[in-house]
Structures are given as structure tokens and as C-alpha cells.
Amino acid sequence: MQNIFRLSAVGRGLARGMALALGMSSLNALAVENAPVKGGTLIYLEQQAHTNLYPPAGGFYPNGGILNQITDKLTYQNPKTLAIEPWIAESWTSNDDKTQYTFKIRPGVTFSDGKPLDAAAVAKNFDTFGLGNKQLHLPVSEVINNYDHSEVIDPLTVKFYFRKSSPGFLQGTSTIGSGLVSPATLAQNFDALGDARHIIGSGPFVVSNETLGREVDLRVRDDYRWGPKTLAQQGRANLDGIKFIITPEDSVRIGALLAGQADFIRQVQAYDEKQAEGQHFIIYAAPTRGVNDGISFRPDNPLVADVRVRQALLHATDTGQIVNTLFSPHYPRATSVIAAPAAGYINLADKLTYDPQLAAQLLDQAGWKPGTDGIRQKEGHSLVLSVYESPPQPQNKEVLQLVSQQWSKVGARLNILAGDAGSKTADSLDPLKTPANVVEVGRADPDVIKSQFYPTNRDALLQKGGLSSKVQNFSDDKLNSLLVAISAEVDGQKRLALAGEAQKYLLDQAYVIPIFEEPQVFAGAPYLKGVSFEAVGRPAFYGAWLDKH
């Protein structure tokens, strides 16, 4: 009986051969299954319409989301290691004090209008980004400091000169604000660059159509062959196109994704994450590695001119409650001015303690007395601060409302103004009208602190000589010296130490209340493969593909 179930030597050989053949077939099938599918159009639902696609305006995520598909950069910042790698520049050198950089340009690269992306085109881009163009109203890029001029050495070699040491320039060439565009684009007025069709890049996709404020269509560039050499994807992108559709309502975006009417969406609210994951959709929480989402003060306003008042409001803010109430684990509680994965971060959680008793004592010391309505008074003024909500920040209105509730326990209130109000732009530059402001900016370099707080950059504190003509007195020379030093220190460790000093000083002065580390949270269909993200959370669809479904 036993022999009935025993295979002969020949039978065993046949069985092994069949098993091997079946195994190889399975492996081949798996390889085919995992191979990228060519073709198809990705449907991407974006919360907000882009505003302007001049590359230095790319910090606004709806702008950057488009620019990241249609422009290339001189260098590539590896999002895992943060190392700077070749892209359009094959190699580079710099002098010891970082006042001169020389780049060798990759041959054969062209813009989508057929013009060469050569040394002259690169020089034109950075002369514009570094110096601006007043006649065309093209502003200076916030990621380029101390720029002086360029020199075209030969058709594929360009050299840049700086007035002072600029150690952040190399990383700056990898950012969205340094996306390379055709000289024809740089000949346009700033306002004209709100039309996506005027942006001519060298990237893997090209703008094919736009319905202003509603939709932007991209089509693949068939002859693209100059992506970063370290990427798995090479040559033409897999997708035939990308359709950006502006969909402001959170519920509509997530509903469309779950119903199969969209492939990818930005700005997924924390309360929608579990529902999406429960249906096997993918949540992407890409870190932005920059200044944390929070509230900054404008000390030119008498309400917050006293550091004790600012310190009181900082200690009256329970960031743990905000994060636990409104967000998922993808939004860590802030422990410093910049996020934990950011270059130069130091843990300053001990300066951010929630202590309403200390807050009340500080307000007493500053002369603010409890009023009959619970709001503290001083010299006929109530401790009520106005702030405009910031729609790009996740659940910002709810965050500010919770902050106001917390402040009310110590006798202060935050008056929240609508983020789409027509008066927002002017009022936001007037410290008397808006003594508080929402802050957040991403960049994987210590210069991000300067970008947020320096007077001629984003000027979050509104200093004299900065962006606002309404400021009467306030400026902080010590802070500004620290920020300039970060941008000019060539020793890497000393530069990180300066970033740490700046973070400590900003919190000691209570110029800012960091609340949470803001990721960019996206959701994608399970059949969408190969999406990647640059170092501060903008998606790249060069290697993406739509699996059969």
C-alpha cells in the first residue's frame, strides 16, 4: 500500500521539474504584475487653486504641486538622506567660504518649447531668482541669500557669485523655488504667470490646458530622459497625464476618492484617515521639515509688546489637547520652533509647558487685571487679539478656536477672522489690526528659520524695515543677527548650533507658539503605485502608475 503513494525516481524528477516550472511562472507573473503600467490619466483633487507658478512662489502647496511635475531642478535632495545629488547639474564645486559655486550642466536637456536648458538658461533663472526683476514684478526667491551675479563659463558650465558666504545655496538649488523654466517664461510679467499655460519647464509633464480656478491638465512629455539618475524611474513617465481638479470641500474630496472618482487627494483631515485606511486606501503623511504650525506675535502692537504677555499666552496654550482632540498621530505635538526631522532641530519642550497658573501670574505682573466679563483689562484696553485663519493649514479654524477657549481661562481671547476676507492681505500687514499670525513653512535646511522670521523674507513678526510700512518701532537686532549668521556660516556644525540658538531665542522671547508638526497628508487609491515625495512633502508623479483595476 505504501508503494502506491511513493513516486519513482523518474516521477520525482518530473514533479520537481513541474514545481520549478510553476515557480518560475509564478515569479514571472509576479514580475509582470509589479511592473509599472504605462498610460492612463491620474485624477488629483486639490483643496485650493494655485495662485502663481513663478517658481519662487512654489512654497504655497497648490503651486508647488503643479511645479513639481513640470520643472526640474539643478540638484536633487534625497528625501530619505537629505543628501544633495546630481540632476540637471552633473557636478559642482564651491570655494571654501561659499561665495562662489560652479555647476556642470547635463547635456541634451531641453525645455518643452525646444529651447536648450544650458548654462545660459540656468544663469538667467538664478539671476532672476536671486535679484528679482522689478520691471516684471518678479520677486527675489526666499531660498537664495546674498546673490550677486552669474557667469557663463562655456555652454555647459555656469558660475555663481555671492556678496557673502551662502552655504545654503546648494540645497536651495534643489527646492521647488528653484524650478528651472524657459527664458520665455522669465520674460513674462508676474501676474501672467498665474496662467499655468505660460510656464514652460523641462519636467516630465507639460501643461496642456487650464480652466482658471477649476482645473489644470498636464500631459506627459514623451522625449523626457533626464530625471535624477539615482531614481528607479528613467526615461518617459508612466502616466499619460494628470488632471488637477479644484475641490474645496473636504467631504467631497474624500467621498470622490472612496467612490473611485479620483485617484489621489491632498489635505485629508484626521477624522477621514481611519475611514480611508479601513477601505484599503493609502494615507501618505509626508513631513515638511520646517517651521512648525503655530501662532506668531507682532510686538509692534501694544497688546503683545510686553514679553510677559507673550509668555503668558504661550503657557496658556495646551498644545497636547489640540493635537489629541483634532489630529491623528501623523501630526506630532511641536517640541521646538522647527520640526523634529528638520536640520538644526533641538528639543525645547521644557519651554513650551502648559501652565495656566504661571500664565495668570505673568499677566498680573504685566498689569492686566481681570474684567467683569472675564477678559483682562489694562488702561481701557481688553486683552483680545485678532488673527486671520489660514485655510492652507489643516483644521486651522478649529485649532484657533481651541486656542481661544484655552486663553479664556486666563482672561484673554483670540478673535478669529475669516481666511477669505477681502481685507486680509492689507490687515495682515498691520500689527495694530492683527497682533497675531499663523505661521508654517517647509524647507529641509536651517535657512527655513530665516525664511519665516527675517524682515525681508516672510517677516512673521512684522519688523520695521520689513514687509509692512505700518510698523512704527519694533525690530529685534539680536534675532536678525542670528538669522543672518545661519545663512552665512560655512561650518556645518556651527551653522546647526546657530539654528539652535535662534530657536531658543524665539521661545525665550515668546515670539511664537509652536503647536504641531505639520505633514502634508494625502490619500491615494490602492491601485496607484510609485508616488514619491520631495524632502518637504510635495508629491512627484514621475514614477507613478495606475495598476489595472
SEVEXMAR-114227 format. One record per residue (C-alpha): residue in one letter; x negated, y negated, z negated. Coordinates in pm, whole numbers, padded with zeros to 5 digits, always signed. Layout:
BEGIN
AXYZ ...
END
This chain:
BEGIN
M+00000+00000+00000 Q-00283-00232-00087 N-00425-00194+00265 I-00106-00335+00412 F-00199-00680+00268 R-00572-00661+00339 L-00696-00830+00656 S-00954-00663+00872 A-01282-00842+00936 V-01152-00946+01275 G-00825-01064+01120 R-01011-01262+00858 G-01218-01425+01130 L-00906-01516+01327 A-00744-01657+01012 R-01048-01870+00936 G-01054-01994+01293 M-00684-02081+01284 A-00724-02258+00948 L-01022-02453+01079 A-00832-02547+01392 L-00531-02652+01187 G-00757-02850+00954 M-00925-03029+01241 S-00585-03100+01393 S-00470-03247+01061 L-00780-03462+01037 N-00736-03579+01394 A-00371-03654+01328 L-00466-03846+01013 A-00726-04044+01205 V-00471-04131+01470 E-00217-04219+01202 N-00464-04452+01027 A-00588-04611+01349 P-00464-04968+01399 V-00167-05003+01629 K-00210-05264+01900 G+00072-05504+01973 G+00375-05649+01801 T+00458-05988+01655 L+00428-06049+01282 I+00721-06237+01127 Y+00586-06459+00846 L+00827-06657+00627 E+00665-06969+00478 Q+00819-07174+00199 Q+00721-07514+00338 A+00647-07666+00676 H+00290-07765+00750 T+00215-08136+00729 N-00106-08189+00927 L-00356-07949+01084 Y-00664-08172+01082 P-00892-07912+00918 P-00981-08120+00608 A-00604-08129+00539 G-00606-07749+00520 G-00611-07743+00140 F-00230-07755+00150 Y-00149-07385+00180 P+00112-07410+00460 N-00150-07598+00663 G-00428-07356+00580 G-00215-07053+00657 I-00198-07160+01021 L-00552-07298+01048 N-00695-06972+00915 Q-00564-06789+01222 I-00661-07040+01492 T-01001-07170+01377 D-01337-07013+01298 K-01594-07142+01052 L-01966-07190+01075 T-02014-06936+00793 Y-01805-06667+00624 Q-01766-06643+00247 N-01727-06279+00148 P-01412-06278-00070 K-01545-05993-00286 T-01904-06103-00348 L-01861-06476-00265 A-02187-06449-00069 I-02218-06672+00238 E-02257-06464+00555 P-02307-06548+00925 W-02013-06623+01152 I-02034-06887+01424 A-02377-06965+01280 E-02609-06667+01327 S-02862-06801+01077 W-02955-07115+00883 T-03231-07277+00683 S-03249-07572+00445 N-03521-07777+00281 D-03589-07741-00091 D-03389-08044-00203 K-03088-07951+00014 T-03085-08275+00211 Q-03136-08101+00547 Y-02967-07790+00691 T-03038-07629+01029 F-02798-07380+01191 K-02849-07147+01489 I-02519-07110+01676 R-02390-06781+01813 P-02400-06785+02196 G-02095-06733+02414 V-01829-06876+02181 T-01560-07093+02339 F-01259-07289+02225 S-00922-07187+02365 D-00942-07479+02612 G-01252-07319+02764 K-01499-07571+02619 P-01813-07422+02460 L-01847-07404+02085 D-02210-07509+02095 A-02440-07725+01885 A-02290-08046+02022 A-01937-07936+01931 V-02045-07834+01581 A-02220-08170+01537 K-01906-08354+01647 N-01697-08158+01397 F-01918-08228+01098 D-01985-08590+01192 T-01608-08632+01180 F-01553-08427+00864 G-01850-08587+00686 L-01798-08950+00789 G-01433-08966+00893 N-01305-09177+01180 K-01136-09499+01071 Q-01011-09583+01420 L-00827-09250+01445 H-00744-09243+01070 L-00926-08912+01024 P-01032-08888+00657 V-01356-08750+00515 S-01346-08388+00401 E-01344-08336+00026 V-01583-08040+00059 I-01864-08245+00216 N-02071-08477-00004 N-02344-08729+00082 Y-02328-08666+00458 D-02546-08889+00674 H-02571-08761+01033 S-02630-08466+01265 E-02896-08393+01525 V-02856-08156+01820 I-03195-07984+01850 D-03103-07770+02151 P-02776-07631+02294 L-02751-07372+02014 T-02930-07546+01725 V-02788-07825+01510 K-02938-08002+01209 F-02753-08196+00938 Y-02897-08470+00717 F-02766-08586+00378 R-02827-08903+00177 K-02863-08700-00145 S-02903-08336-00235 S-02594-08141-00127 P-02622-07782-00249 G-02251-07720-00194 F-02265-07789+00179 L-02343-07432+00285 Q-02038-07298+00102 G-01842-07594+00236 T-01903-07473+00591 S-01705-07157+00509 T-01391-07330+00381 I-01062-07400+00554 G-01152-07770+00556 S-01441-07692+00790 G-01245-07504+01056 L-01406-07580+01392 V-01191-07748+01656 S-01245-07866+02011 P-01374-08220+02069 A-01039-08281+02243 T-00864-08224+01910 L-01101-08461+01730 A-01014-08731+01986 Q-00654-08731+01860 N-00510-08970+01603 F-00447-08815+01260 D-00069-08836+01299 A-00085-08648+01630 L-00246-08354+01451 G+00081-08285+01274 D+00177-08119+01602 A+00027-07770+01591 R+00002-07761+01970 H-00270-08028+01954 I-00501-07805+01750 I-00749-07629+01978 G-00966-07385+01789 S-01183-07085+01869 G-00997-06840+01646 P-00831-06506+01728 F-00490-06671+01776 V-00369-06976+01970 V-00066-07198+01907 S+00185-07125+02184 N+00490-07316+02063 E+00630-07524+01778 T+00975-07629+01670 L+00888-07917+01440 G+00957-07839+01076 R+01109-07500+01156 E+00879-07262+01340 V+00525-07220+01475 D+00440-06943+01723 L+00090-06804+01772 R-00024-06568+02047 V-00334-06351+02046 R-00645-06462+02228 D-00741-06167+02448 D-01104-06270+02501 Y-01185-06324+02131 R-01502-06138+02034 W-01688-06344+01770 G-01540-06262+01431 P-01779-06214+01137 K-01999-05913+01215 T-01951-05771+00864 L-01578-05716+00922 A-01438-05380+01029 Q-01226-05555+01291 Q-01419-05659+01601 G-01303-05798+01934 R-00940-05886+02003 A-00695-05899+01712 N-00445-05612+01688 L-00130-05822+01681 D+00011-05983+01995 G+00138-06279+01797 I+00252-06435+01470 K+00575-06624+01417 F+00580-06863+01119 I+00938-06943+01017 I+01002-07209+00752 T+01234-07062+00489 P+01255-07283+00178 E+01489-07066-00033 D+01307-06804-00240 S+01605-06568-00234 V+01633-06587+00145 R+01265-06505+00196 I+01261-06203-00032 G+01601-06088+00096 A+01485-06102+00458 L+01171-05906+00375 L+01358-05633+00191 A+01616-05614+00471 G+01347-05561+00734 Q+01397-05900+00899 A+01047-06023+00807 D+00708-05858+00767 F+00527-06096+00531 I+00629-06382+00299 R+00446-06639+00088 Q+00540-06767-00257 V+00701-06467-00421 Q+00849-06560-00756 A+00751-06346-01054 Y+01109-06225-01105 D+01115-06085-00749 E+00790-05890-00776 K+00933-05583-00952 Q+01224-05557-00710 A+00988-05564-00413 E+00745-05314-00562 G+01035-05089-00662 Q+01125-05062-00293 H+00761-04986-00199 F+00683-05331-00062 I+00334-05459-00132 I+00260-05755-00360 Y-00063-05939-00284 A-00188-06171-00561 A-00492-06345-00416 P-00698-06557-00661 T-00766-06920-00571 R-01078-06954-00791 G-01040-07324-00859 V-00885-07581-01092 N-00602-07421-01287 D-00240-07519-01253 G-00176-07779-01520 I-00096-08138-01613 S-00343-08426-01599 F-00304-08768-01758 R-00360-09119-01620 P-00523-09306-01911 D-00471-09645-01746 N-00113-09606-01875 P-00097-09730-02237 L+00114-09430-02339 V-00181-09195-02287 A-00476-09434-02323 D-00544-09306-02677 V-00730-08975-02672 R-00540-08870-02986 V-00212-08884-02794 R-00354-08674-02514 Q-00499-08425-02761 A-00164-08408-02940 L+00021-08327-02620 L-00238-08064-02532 H-00190-07891-02868 A+00188-07927-02839 T+00180-07716-02522 D+00233-07343-02573 T+00083-07201-02255 G+00132-06846-02379 Q+00508-06897-02399 I+00512-07049-02050 V+00322-06759-01893 N+00516-06490-02080 T+00853-06649-02005 L+00813-06744-01640 F+00540-06532-01485 S+00408-06184-01422 P+00062-06053-01517 H-00063-06189-01183 Y-00063-06536-01346 P-00316-06527-01633 R-00300-06788-01907 A-00562-07058-01849 T-00865-07049-02076 S-01051-07343-01920 V-01016-07615-01659 I-01103-07368-01383 A-01001-07004-01337 A-01198-06715-01485 P-01313-06586-01140 A-01433-06936-01043 A-01801-07022-01007 G-01917-07200-01323 Y-01627-07093-01545 I-01674-07095-01922 N-01417-06972-02172 L-01281-07269-02370 A-00969-07106-02510 D-01059-07240-02856 K-00998-07594-02725 L-00652-07500-02591 T-00481-07372-02906 Y-00110-07425-02960 D-00086-07617-03288 P+00225-07837-03324 Q+00129-07932-03680 L-00204-08073-03560 A-00023-08243-03272 A+00213-08418-03515 Q-00079-08531-03731 L-00262-08676-03431 L+00047-08869-03322 D+00089-09003-03676 Q-00273-09117-03674 A-00222-09286-03338 G+00068-09490-03483 W+00358-09309-03314 K+00647-09285-03562 P+00949-09053-03531 G+01254-09234-03393 T+01621-09182-03474 D+01668-08979-03153 G+01371-08757-03233 I+01140-08931-02985 R+00843-09112-03135 Q+00821-09489-03105 K+00539-09741-03113 E+00566-10116-03061 G+00904-10078-02895 H+00795-09801-02657 S+00915-09440-02654 L+00675-09151-02603 V+00837-09043-02277 L+00608-08957-01985 S+00729-08927-01625 V+00590-08667-01386 Y+00685-08559-01035 E+00740-08188-00989 S+00512-08025-00733 P+00709-07787-00506 P+00396-07606-00377 Q+00323-07481-00729 P+00517-07171-00839 Q+00821-07244-01059 N+00678-07588-01127 K+01008-07744-01227 E+01070-07466-01477 V+00714-07499-01611 L+00757-07873-01666 Q+01098-07824-01827 L+00949-07578-02075 V+00661-07817-02148 S+00914-08092-02218 Q+01102-07865-02460 Q+00776-07786-02640 W+00675-08152-02661 S+01015-08243-02805 K+00921-08050-03120 V+00654-08313-03195 G+00856-08613-03077 A+00754-08651-02712 R+00935-08586-02386 L+00839-08520-02026 N+01071-08685-01775 I+01069-08469-01461 L+01123-08642-01127 A+01230-08464-00808 G+00938-08348-00597 D+01105-08452-00271 A+01191-08805-00380 G+01109-09070-00118 S+00933-09281-00380 K+00698-09000-00483 T+00395-09099-00275 A+00385-09460-00396 D+00482-09383-00755 S+00223-09108-00784 L-00047-09371-00728 D+00091-09598-01001 P-00021-09493-01350 L+00248-09708-01512 K+00519-09510-01331 T+00358-09166-01352 P+00130-09127-01655 A+00118-08751-01589 N+00048-08550-01276 V+00049-08184-01168 V-00297-08055-01070 E-00434-07746-00896 V-00689-07692-00621 G-00872-07384-00497 R-01233-07355-00387 A-01492-07091-00469 D-01765-07340-00560 P-01833-07562-00867 D-01770-07866-00646 V-01400-07791-00692 I-01411-07982-01023 K-01539-08290-00843 S-01277-08245-00572 Q-00998-08265-00829 F-01121-08541-01059 Y-01368-08769-00878 P-01221-09113-00790 T-01290-09094-00417 N-01167-08735-00388 R-00829-08630-00533 D-00863-08875-00824 A-00633-08680-01056 L-00689-08927-01342 L-00643-09239-01125 Q-00962-09431-01195 K-01050-09785-01098 G-01218-09784-00758 G-01039-09465-00660 L-00731-09396-00451 S-00498-09642-00625 S-00501-10021-00616 K-00261-10019-00914 V-00525-09915-01168 Q-00627-10204-01393 N-00901-10080-01623 F-00956-09707-01662 S-01272-09538-01544 D-01500-09282-01707 D-01862-09322-01607 K-01976-09020-01807 L-01729-08790-01632 N-01814-08931-01292 S-02186-08886-01352 L-02126-08521-01441 L-01917-08468-01128 V-02180-08627-00903 A-02451-08420-01071 I-02259-08097-00994 S-02252-08191-00627 A-02624-08276-00617 E-02803-08024-00843 V-03006-07782-00630 D-03096-07541-00912 G-02815-07285-00918 Q-02818-07217-01292 K-02842-07585-01382 R-02551-07654-01148 L-02335-07394-01324 A-02434-07544-01660 L-02323-07888-01541 A-01990-07738-01436 G-01956-07603-01790 E-02033-07946-01938 A-01769-08105-01716 Q-01508-07853-01828 K-01588-07916-02195 Y-01575-08293-02149 L-01242-08285-01965 L-01088-08086-02251 D-01255-08283-02531 Q-01102-08596-02378 A-00778-08404-02318 Y-00761-08544-01967 V-00596-08224-01851 I-00380-07945-01995 P-00463-07622-01806 I-00162-07389-01813 F-00219-07086-01591 E-00447-06948-01323 E-00253-06979-01001 P-00283-06699-00747 Q-00127-06711-00405 V+00138-06439-00425 F+00261-06280-00104 A+00475-05977-00029 G+00440-05754+00274 A+00627-05467+00431 P+00480-05120+00366 Y+00412-05078+00738 L+00200-05395+00755 K-00165-05294+00729 G-00501-05466+00729 V-00408-05806+00584 S-00708-05976+00424 F-00757-06296+00227 E-01033-06554+00224 A-01203-06648-00100 V-00925-06880-00220 G-00622-06678-00120 R-00524-06773+00234 P-00422-06474+00446 A-00611-06372+00758 F-00432-06159+01016 Y-00729-06092+01243 G-00745-05727+01131 A-00374-05687+01052 W-00147-05446+01238 L+00210-05321+01230 D+00237-04946+01182 K+00512-04759+01362 H+00833-04779+01161 
END
